Amino acid sequence: MNSAPATTADPAALATTYFRAWQDKDFITLRSILADDVTFRGPLGTADDADTCIQGLRGMAQIMTDIVIHKRFVDGPDVLTWFDVHTSIAPPCPTVNWSHTKNGKITTIRVTFDARELATAMGR
């Protein structure tokens, strides 16, 4: 499923688009809301540009079966999303994602979760 690129500057809407596109494996839309120089930091990987970030999200999407969002907090250009990521290889993993937005794009993504079970299942 490929959607039209997002053009909103609303941080909450960008976060909603990010998670919906990732879950739907709609990487065209997902790429459209990331700044070219987006940085990603998480327990299982890092990225310093949008294409590398998309590559990592594609990899995770291969094992991801669902995303269950429990809470979203918006503070100006910053959005925290608390969710469970469900995968085909490990139990659901409680996760928090912090996204910083600027000029209608996500510029920073920081993710934290207990990666032990997922990393073990991935052979890391």
Residue pairs with C-beta under 8 A, 6 or more apart in sequence:
1 24
1 25
1 26
2 26
2 28
2 29
3 21
3 24
3 26
3 28
3 29
4 29
5 28
5 29
5 32
5 33
6 13
6 14
6 17
6 29
6 32
6 33
7 104
8 14
8 17
8 104
9 101
9 103
9 104
11 74
11 76
11 77
11 78
11 79
11 99
11 101
12 72
12 74
12 79
14 33
14 79
14 99
14 101
14 104
14 105
14 106
15 72
15 74
15 79
15 81
15 97
15 99
15 106
17 29
17 30
17 33
18 30
18 33
18 99
18 106
19 67
19 69
19 81
19 83
20 26
21 27
21 29
21 30
21 33
22 30
22 57
22 61
22 64
22 67
23 64
23 66
23 67
25 58
25 61
27 54
27 57
27 58
30 54
30 57
31 50
31 51
31 54
33 104
33 105
33 106
34 50
34 53
34 54
34 105
34 106
35 50
35 102
35 103
35 105
35 106
35 107
36 49
36 50
37 48
37 49
37 50
37 107
38 47
38 49
38 50
38 53
38 105
38 106
38 107
38 108
38 109
39 46
39 47
39 48
39 107
39 108
39 109
40 46
40 47
40 48
40 52
40 53
40 56
40 109
40 110
40 111
41 109
41 110
41 111
42 109
42 110
42 111
42 112
42 113
43 111
43 112
43 113
43 115
43 119
44 60
44 115
44 118
44 119
44 122
44 124
45 56
47 53
47 55
47 56
53 109
60 85
63 87
63 88
63 89
63 122
64 85
64 86
64 87
64 88
65 86
65 87
65 88
66 84
66 85
66 86
67 83
67 84
67 85
67 86
68 83
68 84
68 86
68 92
69 81
69 82
69 83
70 82
70 83
70 84
71 81
71 82
72 79
72 80
72 81
72 82
73 79
73 80
73 81
77 100
77 101
77 102
78 98
78 99
78 100
78 101
79 98
79 99
79 101
80 96
80 97
80 98
81 96
81 97
81 99
82 94
82 95
82 96
83 94
83 95
83 96
83 97
84 92
84 93
84 94
84 95
85 92
85 93
85 95
85 113
86 92
86 93
87 93
87 118
87 121
89 118
89 121
89 122
90 117
90 118
90 120
90 121
91 117
93 113
93 114
93 115
93 117
93 118
94 113
94 114
95 111
95 112
95 113
96 111
96 112
96 113
97 109
97 110
97 111
98 108
98 109
98 110
98 111
99 106
99 108
99 109
100 106
100 107
100 108
101 107
